[in-house]
């Protein structure tokens, strides 16, 4: 589960950089270096729910009862502008 969380956070940061780059370029500027990255705290309730879901799924007797667990990642990144 940690590997998926790490991958999701990396994808979220890359998406933030890409979006910030094209918005900055639309103003005739260039994206600068990263100033700050903030990782919002994960909700304990969501984590508990996914753990419970995993436990229930691991106790399932057939594969048809497995469910997909969706992870949502958000990162806050601040960039300089050149």
N, CA, C and O atoms as a GROMACS GRO file, in nm:
protein
  328
    1UNK      N    1   0.083  -0.119   0.000
    1UNK     CA    2   0.000   0.000   0.000
    1UNK      C    3   0.088   0.125   0.000
    1UNK      O    4   0.054   0.224  -0.066
    2UNK      N    5   0.199   0.124   0.072
    2UNK     CA    6   0.289   0.239   0.078
    2UNK      C    7   0.346   0.272  -0.059
    2UNK      O    8   0.362   0.389  -0.094
    3UNK      N    9   0.376   0.170  -0.138
    3UNK     CA   10   0.430   0.193  -0.272
    3UNK      C   11   0.330   0.268  -0.358
    3UNK      O   12   0.368   0.360  -0.431
    4UNK      N   13   0.203   0.232  -0.350
    4UNK     CA   14   0.100   0.300  -0.426
    4UNK      C   15   0.083   0.444  -0.380
    4UNK      O   16   0.061   0.534  -0.461
    5UNK      N   17   0.093   0.466  -0.250
    5UNK     CA   18   0.082   0.602  -0.197
    5UNK      C   19   0.198   0.688  -0.248
    5UNK      O   20   0.179   0.803  -0.287
    6UNK      N   21   0.318   0.632  -0.246
    6UNK     CA   22   0.435   0.705  -0.291
    6UNK      C   23   0.422   0.740  -0.440
    6UNK      O   24   0.449   0.853  -0.480
    7UNK      N   25   0.382   0.644  -0.521
    7UNK     CA   26   0.364   0.669  -0.664
    7UNK      C   27   0.258   0.777  -0.689
    7UNK      O   28   0.276   0.863  -0.775
    8UNK      N   29   0.150   0.770  -0.614
    8UNK     CA   30   0.043   0.869  -0.630
    8UNK      C   31   0.089   1.010  -0.596
    8UNK      O   32   0.052   1.105  -0.664
    9UNK      N   33   0.169   1.023  -0.491
    9UNK     CA   34   0.220   1.154  -0.451
    9UNK      C   35   0.315   1.210  -0.556
    9UNK      O   36   0.314   1.329  -0.585
   10UNK      N   37   0.397   1.124  -0.614
   10UNK     CA   38   0.489   1.166  -0.720
   10UNK      C   39   0.410   1.214  -0.841
   10UNK      O   40   0.442   1.317  -0.901
   11UNK      N   41   0.307   1.139  -0.878
   11UNK     CA   42   0.224   1.179  -0.992
   11UNK      C   43   0.152   1.311  -0.964
   11UNK      O   44   0.139   1.394  -1.054
   12UNK      N   45   0.107   1.330  -0.843
   12UNK     CA   46   0.039   1.454  -0.806
   12UNK      C   47   0.134   1.573  -0.818
   12UNK      O   48   0.095   1.679  -0.866
   13UNK      N   49   0.258   1.556  -0.774
   13UNK     CA   50   0.357   1.664  -0.784
   13UNK      C   51   0.391   1.695  -0.929
   13UNK      O   52   0.404   1.812  -0.967
   14UNK      N   53   0.407   1.592  -1.009
   14UNK     CA   54   0.437   1.614  -1.152
   14UNK      C   55   0.322   1.686  -1.222
   14UNK      O   56   0.344   1.773  -1.305
   15UNK      N   57   0.199   1.649  -1.187
   15UNK     CA   58   0.083   1.714  -1.246
   15UNK      C   59   0.076   1.862  -1.203
   15UNK      O   60   0.042   1.948  -1.283
   16UNK      N   61   0.109   1.889  -1.078
   16UNK     CA   62   0.110   2.027  -1.029
   16UNK      C   63   0.214   2.109  -1.104
   16UNK      O   64   0.189   2.224  -1.141
   17UNK      N   65   0.332   2.051  -1.125
   17UNK     CA   66   0.438   2.122  -1.197
   17UNK      C   67   0.396   2.150  -1.341
   17UNK      O   68   0.416   2.260  -1.391
   18UNK      N   69   0.338   2.051  -1.407
   18UNK     CA   70   0.295   2.067  -1.546
   18UNK      C   71   0.189   2.176  -1.558
   18UNK      O   72   0.196   2.261  -1.647
   19UNK      N   73   0.091   2.172  -1.470
   19UNK     CA   74  -0.016   2.272  -1.475
   19UNK      C   75   0.039   2.411  -1.447
   19UNK      O   76   0.002   2.508  -1.514
   20UNK      N   77   0.124   2.422  -1.348
   20UNK     CA   78   0.183   2.551  -1.313
   20UNK      C   79   0.268   2.605  -1.427
   20UNK      O   80   0.269   2.725  -1.453
   21UNK      N   81   0.340   2.516  -1.495
   21UNK     CA   82   0.427   2.558  -1.606
   21UNK      C   83   0.345   2.619  -1.720
   21UNK      O   84   0.380   2.726  -1.769
   22UNK      N   85   0.237   2.553  -1.762
   22UNK     CA   86   0.163   2.609  -1.876
   22UNK      C   87   0.084   2.733  -1.836
   22UNK      O   88   0.063   2.821  -1.920
   23UNK      N   89   0.041   2.744  -1.711
   23UNK     CA   90  -0.027   2.866  -1.668
   23UNK      C   91   0.072   2.983  -1.660
   23UNK      O   92   0.038   3.096  -1.696
   24UNK      N   93   0.192   2.956  -1.612
   24UNK     CA   94   0.295   3.059  -1.604
   24UNK      C   95   0.337   3.105  -1.743
   24UNK      O   96   0.354   3.225  -1.767
   25UNK      N   97   0.352   3.009  -1.834
   25UNK     CA   98   0.391   3.043  -1.972
   25UNK      C   99   0.283   3.126  -2.042
   25UNK      O  100   0.314   3.208  -2.128
   26UNK      N  101   0.157   3.105  -2.004
   26UNK     CA  102   0.050   3.184  -2.064
   26UNK      C  103   0.062   3.332  -2.025
   26UNK      O  104   0.003   3.418  -2.091
   27UNK      N  105   0.136   3.361  -1.918
   27UNK     CA  106   0.160   3.499  -1.875
   27UNK      C  107   0.293   3.553  -1.928
   27UNK      O  108   0.333   3.665  -1.895
   28UNK      N  109   0.359   3.473  -2.012
   28UNK     CA  110   0.486   3.516  -2.069
   28UNK      C  111   0.604   3.500  -1.975
   28UNK      O  112   0.708   3.564  -1.995
   29UNK      N  113   0.590   3.419  -1.874
   29UNK     CA  114   0.696   3.396  -1.775
   29UNK      C  115   0.740   3.250  -1.781
   29UNK      O  116   0.681   3.169  -1.852
   30UNK      N  117   0.845   3.219  -1.706
   30UNK     CA  118   0.893   3.081  -1.697
   30UNK      C  119   0.883   3.033  -1.553
   30UNK      O  120   0.895   3.110  -1.458
   31UNK      N  121   0.862   2.904  -1.540
   31UNK     CA  122   0.854   2.843  -1.409
   31UNK      C  123   0.993   2.835  -1.347
   31UNK      O  124   1.088   2.791  -1.412
   32UNK      N  125   1.004   2.877  -1.224
   32UNK     CA  126   1.132   2.873  -1.153
   32UNK      C  127   1.146   2.746  -1.071
   32UNK      O  128   1.076   2.647  -1.094
   33UNK      N  129   1.236   2.750  -0.975
   33UNK     CA  130   1.262   2.636  -0.888
   33UNK      C  131   1.150   2.615  -0.786
   33UNK      O  132   1.069   2.705  -0.761
   34UNK      N  133   1.146   2.498  -0.730
   34UNK     CA  134   1.049   2.467  -0.625
   34UNK      C  135   1.089   2.545  -0.500
   34UNK      O  136   1.204   2.542  -0.457
   35UNK      N  137   0.993   2.613  -0.442
   35UNK     CA  138   1.017   2.687  -0.319
   35UNK      C  139   0.976   2.604  -0.199
   35UNK      O  140   1.044   2.601  -0.097
   36UNK      N  141   0.862   2.537  -0.212
   36UNK     CA  142   0.808   2.463  -0.098
   36UNK      C  143   0.714   2.354  -0.146
   36UNK      O  144   0.640   2.372  -0.243
   37UNK      N  145   0.717   2.242  -0.078
   37UNK     CA  146   0.622   2.133  -0.103
   37UNK      C  147   0.556   2.098   0.030
   37UNK      O  148   0.623   2.074   0.130
   38UNK      N  149   0.424   2.097   0.030
   38UNK     CA  150   0.348   2.064   0.151
   38UNK      C  151   0.266   1.939   0.122
   38UNK      O  152   0.196   1.931   0.021
   39UNK      N  153   0.275   1.845   0.211
   39UNK     CA  154   0.197   1.723   0.200
   39UNK      C  155   0.085   1.729   0.304
   39UNK      O  156   0.110   1.713   0.423
   40UNK      N  157  -0.039   1.752   0.256
   40UNK     CA  158  -0.150   1.758   0.352
   40UNK      C  159  -0.162   1.627   0.431
   40UNK      O  160  -0.133   1.519   0.378
   41UNK      N  161  -0.202   1.638   0.553
   41UNK     CA  162  -0.217   1.518   0.637
   41UNK      C  163  -0.324   1.428   0.579
   41UNK      O  164  -0.428   1.474   0.532
   42UNK      N  165  -0.297   1.299   0.583
   42UNK     CA  166  -0.395   1.203   0.535
   42UNK      C  167  -0.503   1.184   0.639
   42UNK      O  168  -0.477   1.186   0.759
   43UNK      N  169  -0.622   1.165   0.591
   43UNK     CA  170  -0.735   1.144   0.681
   43UNK      C  171  -0.725   1.007   0.746
   43UNK      O  172  -0.711   0.906   0.677
   44UNK      N  173  -0.731   1.003   0.877
   44UNK     CA  174  -0.724   0.876   0.950
   44UNK      C  175  -0.845   0.790   0.916
   44UNK      O  176  -0.835   0.668   0.906
   45UNK      N  177  -0.960   0.854   0.897
   45UNK     CA  178  -1.080   0.779   0.865
   45UNK      C  179  -1.068   0.707   0.731
   45UNK      O  180  -1.108   0.591   0.719
   46UNK      N  181  -1.011   0.774   0.630
   46UNK     CA  182  -0.994   0.710   0.500
   46UNK      C  183  -0.895   0.594   0.510
   46UNK      O  184  -0.917   0.489   0.449
   47UNK      N  185  -0.787   0.613   0.585
   47UNK     CA  186  -0.687   0.507   0.601
   47UNK      C  187  -0.750   0.388   0.673
   47UNK      O  188  -0.730   0.273   0.633
   48UNK      N  189  -0.824   0.414   0.780
   48UNK     CA  190  -0.888   0.308   0.855
   48UNK      C  191  -0.986   0.231   0.766
   48UNK      O  192  -0.993   0.109   0.772
   49UNK      N  193  -1.060   0.305   0.685
   49UNK     CA  194  -1.157   0.242   0.596
   49UNK      C  195  -1.086   0.150   0.497
   49UNK      O  196  -1.132   0.038   0.472
   50UNK      N  197  -0.974   0.196   0.440
   50UNK     CA  198  -0.904   0.111   0.343
   50UNK      C  199  -0.843  -0.011   0.410
   50UNK      O  200  -0.840  -0.119   0.350
   51UNK      N  201  -0.794   0.003   0.532
   51UNK     CA  202  -0.738  -0.111   0.604
   51UNK      C  203  -0.850  -0.211   0.635
   51UNK      O  204  -0.832  -0.332   0.618
   52UNK      N  205  -0.963  -0.162   0.678
   52UNK     CA  206  -1.076  -0.250   0.706
   52UNK      C  207  -1.119  -0.321   0.578
   52UNK      O  208  -1.149  -0.440   0.580
   53UNK      N  209  -1.122  -0.248   0.468
   53UNK     CA  210  -1.161  -0.307   0.341
   53UNK      C  211  -1.063  -0.417   0.302
   53UNK      O  212  -1.105  -0.522   0.251
   54UNK      N  213  -0.933  -0.394   0.324
   54UNK     CA  214  -0.834  -0.496   0.293
   54UNK      C  215  -0.854  -0.620   0.380
   54UNK      O  216  -0.844  -0.732   0.331
   55UNK      N  217  -0.885  -0.600   0.508
   55UNK     CA  218  -0.905  -0.714   0.597
   55UNK      C  219  -1.028  -0.793   0.554
   55UNK      O  220  -1.027  -0.916   0.552
   56UNK      N  221  -1.133  -0.722   0.519
   56UNK     CA  222  -1.254  -0.791   0.475
   56UNK      C  223  -1.226  -0.867   0.346
   56UNK      O  224  -1.269  -0.982   0.330
   57UNK      N  225  -1.154  -0.804   0.253
   57UNK     CA  226  -1.123  -0.869   0.126
   57UNK      C  227  -1.034  -0.990   0.146
   57UNK      O  228  -1.049  -1.090   0.076
   58UNK      N  229  -0.940  -0.982   0.241
   58UNK     CA  230  -0.850  -1.095   0.262
   58UNK      C  231  -0.923  -1.214   0.324
   58UNK      O  232  -0.877  -1.327   0.315
   59UNK      N  233  -1.037  -1.188   0.385
   59UNK     CA  234  -1.116  -1.295   0.444
   59UNK      C  235  -1.220  -1.350   0.346
   59UNK      O  236  -1.291  -1.446   0.377
   60UNK      N  237  -1.226  -1.289   0.230
   60UNK     CA  238  -1.326  -1.332   0.131
   60UNK      C  239  -1.292  -1.472   0.080
   60UNK      O  240  -1.176  -1.511   0.074
   61UNK      N  241  -1.394  -1.544   0.045
   61UNK     CA  242  -1.374  -1.681  -0.001
   61UNK      C  243  -1.363  -1.691  -0.152
   61UNK      O  244  -1.314  -1.791  -0.204
   62UNK      N  245  -1.409  -1.588  -0.223
   62UNK     CA  246  -1.399  -1.592  -0.369
   62UNK      C  247  -1.347  -1.458  -0.419
   62UNK      O  248  -1.364  -1.355  -0.354
   63UNK      N  249  -1.284  -1.462  -0.536
   63UNK     CA  250  -1.230  -1.340  -0.593
   63UNK      C  251  -1.338  -1.243  -0.637
   63UNK      O  252  -1.311  -1.124  -0.652
   64UNK      N  253  -1.458  -1.289  -0.658
   64UNK     CA  254  -1.565  -1.202  -0.704
   64UNK      C  255  -1.606  -1.101  -0.598
   64UNK      O  256  -1.673  -1.002  -0.630
   65UNK      N  257  -1.568  -1.121  -0.474
   65UNK     CA  258  -1.606  -1.028  -0.368
   65UNK      C  259  -1.501  -0.920  -0.344
   65UNK      O  260  -1.521  -0.834  -0.257
   66UNK      N  261  -1.389  -0.921  -0.417
   66UNK     CA  262  -1.287  -0.818  -0.400
   66UNK      C  263  -1.336  -0.686  -0.458
   66UNK      O  264  -1.412  -0.684  -0.554
   67UNK      N  265  -1.292  -0.577  -0.398
   67UNK     CA  266  -1.329  -0.444  -0.444
   67UNK      C  267  -1.204  -0.364  -0.476
   67UNK      O  268  -1.097  -0.389  -0.420
   68UNK      N  269  -1.219  -0.270  -0.564
   68UNK     CA  270  -1.110  -0.180  -0.598
   68UNK      C  271  -1.101  -0.072  -0.491
   68UNK      O  272  -1.203  -0.013  -0.453
   69UNK      N  273  -0.982  -0.046  -0.445
   69UNK     CA  274  -0.961   0.061  -0.346
   69UNK      C  275  -0.902   0.179  -0.422
   69UNK      O  276  -0.798   0.166  -0.487
   70UNK      N  277  -0.966   0.293  -0.412
   70UNK     CA  278  -0.919   0.412  -0.480
   70UNK      C  279  -0.846   0.501  -0.380
   70UNK      O  280  -0.894   0.528  -0.270
   71UNK      N  281  -0.729   0.546  -0.422
   71UNK     CA  282  -0.651   0.638  -0.340
   71UNK      C  283  -0.654   0.776  -0.404
   71UNK      O  284  -0.645   0.789  -0.526
   72UNK      N  285  -0.666   0.876  -0.322
   72UNK     CA  286  -0.666   1.014  -0.370
   72UNK      C  287  -0.548   1.084  -0.306
   72UNK      O  288  -0.528   1.077  -0.185
   73UNK      N  289  -0.470   1.152  -0.390
   73UNK     CA  290  -0.351   1.221  -0.340
   73UNK      C  291  -0.358   1.368  -0.375
   73UNK      O  292  -0.398   1.405  -0.486
   74UNK      N  293  -0.319   1.451  -0.282
   74UNK     CA  294  -0.308   1.594  -0.312
   74UNK      C  295  -0.179   1.645  -0.250
   74UNK      O  296  -0.141   1.607  -0.139
   75UNK      N  297  -0.114   1.730  -0.323
   75UNK     CA  298   0.011   1.791  -0.278
   75UNK      C  299   0.002   1.940  -0.308
   75UNK      O  300  -0.061   1.980  -0.406
   76UNK      N  301   0.063   2.020  -0.225
   76UNK     CA  302   0.068   2.164  -0.248
   76UNK      C  303   0.213   2.198  -0.279
   76UNK      O  304   0.303   2.169  -0.200
   77UNK      N  305   0.236   2.258  -0.395
   77UNK     CA  306   0.370   2.294  -0.436
   77UNK      C  307   0.375   2.442  -0.470
   77UNK      O  308   0.285   2.495  -0.536
   78UNK      N  309   0.480   2.508  -0.424
   78UNK     CA  310   0.500   2.650  -0.455
   78UNK      C  311   0.628   2.662  -0.538
   78UNK      O  312   0.734   2.612  -0.500
   79UNK      N  313   0.615   2.729  -0.653
   79UNK     CA  314   0.726   2.748  -0.745
   79UNK      C  315   0.759   2.896  -0.758
   79UNK      O  316   0.673   2.982  -0.740
   80UNK      N  317   0.883   2.923  -0.791
   80UNK     CA  318   0.923   3.059  -0.826
   80UNK      C  319   0.884   3.086  -0.969
   80UNK      O  320   0.861   2.993  -1.046
   81UNK      N  321   0.877   3.214  -1.005
   81UNK     CA  322   0.848   3.255  -1.141
   81UNK      C  323   0.964   3.341  -1.190
   81UNK      O  324   1.007   3.433  -1.121
   82UNK      N  325   1.013   3.310  -1.310
   82UNK     CA  326   1.124   3.387  -1.368
   82UNK      C  327   1.070   3.492  -1.462
   82UNK      O  328   1.148   3.567  -1.522
   0.00000   0.00000   0.00000
